[in-house]
């Protein structure tokens, strides 16, 4: 049996820069927690369609047709798992403590059974065992800017390597079955954008506010319809590239790109659109987000929202828990649930959901394509100055998200939200 990591094979010689990755370079020391994690992990994987291979044994509920996870350094892996749960699971992959030929498959096996892998008695101890979100990651206006810098300002060139020509960093909508589709990702992204603009009623002469510019694809598409667009972002890198792309398209007279927090929005608009920015708001700021939309929309206006959704039990039980993805990928980030959105709209706005389309399987395919392209460009990523630990982290991030959508643990939806008038 030959197993590799999704991007590059790593073994005992894997080097982790202690200055850049202090928590990954050091293995925690807690014999009691390590022993508990080992027992829980081995019991849990017996319930899963997965094989775990250690240097002297293998176990799990899977067959030879199921994904295999090889523990290169079992004691280090269990020490990390015992110290910080899912954070340690991800850090173990970053450090090369475990490898696999099928990274999304391994993570999907765990994601599909998250609610019952840990015994109920131990789940009640979650608050005492798992780390809590750092207060500095709170998405205040100042905090949100710092959080966004840590992801979106990494490098425009990095995102260019794995995104399609539209530079769209959100789920596409494919024509037909996404898993079987040979459609170009760029075409599927334009379909997604067009649908959201349609439900928001964007056309010639529309005054449009976009919350979350990305790299300008939606604003350009709206302006091509004859709309006048104000688009907000707090990423300096996105302002630079989006502005350049808008100039190149000859649409600078119809699009105003502003380095501005959504809470600082002003003016009145016929339509508001926002694609997968709500995940950067934080549960404790959802009321501010939707109240802002309510404030700037004219009576009878429409809000086209695309949002990644978690299950409500997840939102309620983990909103204060520090996760691997919050630590390394999206500090301050948190996916809402449909119920959380509905509760917030009812309590703090006049807005109501008129329609929704869910397409989680399309996101799984979008992420699969991103990860495949990212891993195929490993040498180019390295040339940009990103080390092996970063590349393993990014592969794990993309696989982690793909697994969430494959397992149904996550979903994505486009909402048509209306303001009475």
N, C-alpha and C positions, 0 to 999 in steps of 0.2 A: 504494500500500500504506500503510495507516494502522495504526500499532502503538502500544499504550498499555501502561503498567505495570498489574499486576493491580489496584492500588488507585487510584493517581492517576498521570497522565502527568507525567513529569519530563524536563526538558531541561537545557541548559547552565546555566540560572539556578538550579538546585536548591541550596538552602541547607542546610548541615549544621552544626549547633552544635558548634564545636570543643571546648567544655568537656564536653559530654555525650557526644560521639562522637569522641574524639581520633584514633582509628585510621581512621575513615571520612573525616574532614575533610581528611586529608593524603594525597596520592598518593605512594607510595614512589618513590625514584629509584635505579634500578639498570639501566642500559642493557643490560647483558649478560643479566640475568635476564629483562628485558622482551622482548628479541629471541628468547630461547629459548622463552618462554611463547607468544609470537605464532606461532612456527613449529609448536610442538606442538599448539596449539589449532586452527589452521587445518587441520593434517593430521588431527586427531582428528574434527572435525565432518564431514569428507568421508565418514566411516564411519557417520554417524548420519542418521536420518530427521528432518532439521532444516535450516532455512535460516538463515544468519547474514548480516545486512545491515549493511554499513558505509557511511559517507557516499558512497563512490565505487565500491563493488563489493558483490557478494553471492556467497556460496559455501556449500557444504555438500552433504550427500547427500540432502536432502529435495526434495519437489515442492511445488507450490502448495497441496497439501492438508495439508502437514505444518506443525508449529509454526515460527514465525519469531522470531528473536532479533535485535533491532536494537541495534547498538553506537553509542550516542550520542557517547561519548568513547572511541574505541578505544584510544588510547595509555594513558589512565588505567586502563582495564580490564585491558590486558595487563600494565601495571606492577604492579597489585594481584595478578594471577594469578601472575606471576613471583615476587613477594615471599612469598606465603603460600598458594598453591594454592587449595584449596576455600574457605578463609577469605576470600581475595581475591575469589573468584567471588561470594560472598554480599555482601561489603562493596561490591562494584561495583554490585550491585542496590540496596543501601541508599542509595548515593550518587547513583543515577540514571545511572550510566555505561552501563547497558543496560536495555532495556525490552522488553516483549512483550505480546501479547494473550492468550497461553496460558502462564501461568507454570508450572502443573503439567506441561504438555506438554513444555516446554523442559527442565525439570529431569528429567523421566522419561526423555527421550532420552539424557541423560548417565548417569543411574542404571542404566539397563539394560545399559550397556557399561563399567562402572567398572573391571572387571578387566583389560581389554585396550586402554583408551584411551591409557595411557602405556606406551611400550616397556619390555620387561622389564629392560633394562640400566639404565634410569633409575629403575625402581621400586626397584632395590637401593640407590639413593641417597636413598630416602625420609627416612631418619633425619637425613641431613646437610642436606636442603633444607627439610623441613617443620618447623614449630614443635612443641615438646614441651609437654605439659600442665603448667601451672604447679603447683608443689608445694603452694601454698596452696589449690588446689581439691580436695585430697584429702578424702575423706568420713570424716574422723575425726568424733567426736561434735560437736566445736566447728565443724569445717569444714563438716559437713553442714548445720548450722543456718544458716550464712552463705549456703551455696549455695541452699538452699530459699528463703530470704528474697528472693534476687535474681529469683526467678520467681513463686512462689506468693503472695508478699506484695506484689506490684505493686499490686493493687487488686481487691477483690472485685467492684466495679462493672464493671471491665474484663471479667472472666470472665462476668459476668451478661449482657453485651451479645451474646455469640456462643454460649454454651452453652444447652441447652434447659432446661426448667423443673426437671429433676431436678438440675441443676448437676453433671452427671457428665462428667469430663474424661478419658475413656478410650474405647476402641473399643466401639461398640454391636454387637449381633448382630441383623441384619434378618431378617425372615421372607421367605425366598426370595432371589432374585438382588438383591444390594444396589444395583447400578447402576441397576436398573429399578424399585426399590422406591419407592412413594409413602407408605410408612409413616411416621408421626410419629417423629422421632428419640427423643423421650422414651419411647415405647413400646418401641423397639428397645433403649434403654438398660436399661429395666426387665427385658427378656428376658435380657440379658447378666447382670445382677445376680442374677436368680432362678436362672439356670443355675449360677452359681458357688456360690451358697448350697446348691443341691441337691447338687452334687458334694462339698461339704464336709460334708454331712449336717446342716445347720443346721435346727433345728426348735424346738418348744416346750421350754423348759428348758435348751437348749444354752448352754454357757458359751463365748463366742466372743471371740477376739482379732482385731481388724482392725489391720493394719500399713499406715498411710497412710489417714487419714480422708477426704481430699478435702473436700467440703462436706456430707458426712453422708448421702448417698443410700443407700449400702449398709448402714450401721449402722441407719438407720431401717427399711429393708426387713427386715433380720434381726430387729429388735425387734418388728416387726409380726407375725412368725411366732411370737413368744413367747420368743425368745432373750434372754439377758442379754449385753450387748456392752461390751467395753472397746476403745476405739478410740484409736490413737496417731497423732499428727502433730507435726511440729516447725515448723509454720507458724502464727504467731499469728493471721493473718487467717483461716485456716481454722478454728481453734478458735472464734473469735468467731462466724462465720456458721454453722458446723455446730451449735454449741450453741444458737443462736437458732432454727434450723430444727427441731432436736430438741425444744425447748421448745414450739414451735408445734404440733408433731405430738402433743404430750402423752406423750412417751416418755422424759422425763428420768429416770424411775425405773428404766429398763431399759438406759440407755446412759450410760457414763462416758467422756467425752472428756478425754484427757490430753495435755498438751504434753510429750511424752516421746520420746526416741530409741528405736528398736526394740531396741537393745542393752541398754536399761535396763528392758525389760519384765519383769514378775514375775507370779507366779500360775501356775495350771494351767488348761488349756482343753481342751474337747472338740473344738474346731475353730479353725483360724486361717485367715483370708482376707486376701488382699493383691492389689490391682488396680493394675498398672503403677506400682508403687513400686520394684520391684527395679532399674529403670533408673537410679535415683538412688543405688544402693548403691556401685557401682564394682567393677571386677573384683577388686581386691585386698581387698575386704571381703565377697565372696560367702560365704566360709566362716563369717564372723560372722553373717551374715543367716540362713543355713540352720541353723546351730547354735543360734541363738536359737529358731527355730521348733521344732526338735527338743527343746530344753530345756523349753519351756512346754506342748507337746502331751502329753496323757495317752496311755498305751499304747492303740493302736487308734484314735487320733485322726486327723483328716484335715485336710489343708492345701489350700485352694482358691487357686491362684495364677494370675493373669492377667499375662502378660509379653510385651513386645515383644522379638522375636528378631532378631538379626543372624546372618549366615552365620559359621561358625566361622573361616574364613580371615580375615574382616574383624576379628573379635575379636582374633585372634592377631597380626595385622600392624599394627593401628592402636590398640592399647590404650594406648600412650604418646603417640599423636599428638594434637595440639590441633586440633580441628575447629571449623568455624563455629558449629555448634549448641552445642558446649561453651562457646565463648567468649561467645555472645550470648543463649542460651536456657536451657540446662541445664548450668550449671557443675558439673563433677564427674560429669556423667551419662555412662552407657555402657550400651548394650544388651547383654545376654548372648546367647550362643548356646545351643541345646539341648544341645550337647556340653559346654559349660562348666557348665551346670546339672547334668548327669548326673555329670560328673567331681567336682564339689564335693559333691554328695549322697553319692556313693560313698566319698569320702575323709574326710568330716568329720561324717557323720550316720548315723542308722539309717533315714532316710527314703528312700522309693523312689517313682518315678513309676508310677502305676497306669493312667492314661489321659490323653489329651490331645485337644483340639479346636483346629484351626488355622482362622483366618478373616481372613487379611490383606486380602482384597478388601472386607470389611466396614469395615475401618479406613480404606481409601482413600475410601469413601463418607462415613464419619463426618467425616473431615478436609475433604472437599469441602464438606460442609454447614457446618462451622464457618467455613471461609475465606469462603464466599459470604456468610454472615451478618456476619462481621467486616467485610468490605469494604463491605457495604451500610450499615454503621453508622459509616462513617468520621467523619462530623461529630460523632457522640456520643463516639467515641474521642478526638477532638481536644478536645472539651469537658472531658474528664477530665484534660487536661494532657499528653497524649502527642503528640509532634510528628510531622511527616511521616516523618522517618527511622525512628522507632519503628514507624509504621504500615507502612512498606515492609518493615521487618525482620520484623514479625509475619506479614505476607502471605507473605513468602519462607519463613519457618519452616513455616507450615501447608502451603504448596505443596511444600516440600522433603520433608516427611514423607509427604504424599500420594503424591508421586512414588516414594518408597521402597517403598511398598506396591503401587503400580500396577506397578512394574517387577519385583517379587519380591525386591528387595534386602533388604527387611524383611518380617517376618511377625509375627503376634500369635497367642498360643495361651492357652487355659485348661488348666491342669494339675490333675489329681487326684493329690495326693501323700499317701501313707499312712505311718503309723508303726506298726510291728508291735506286736502286743499281744493 
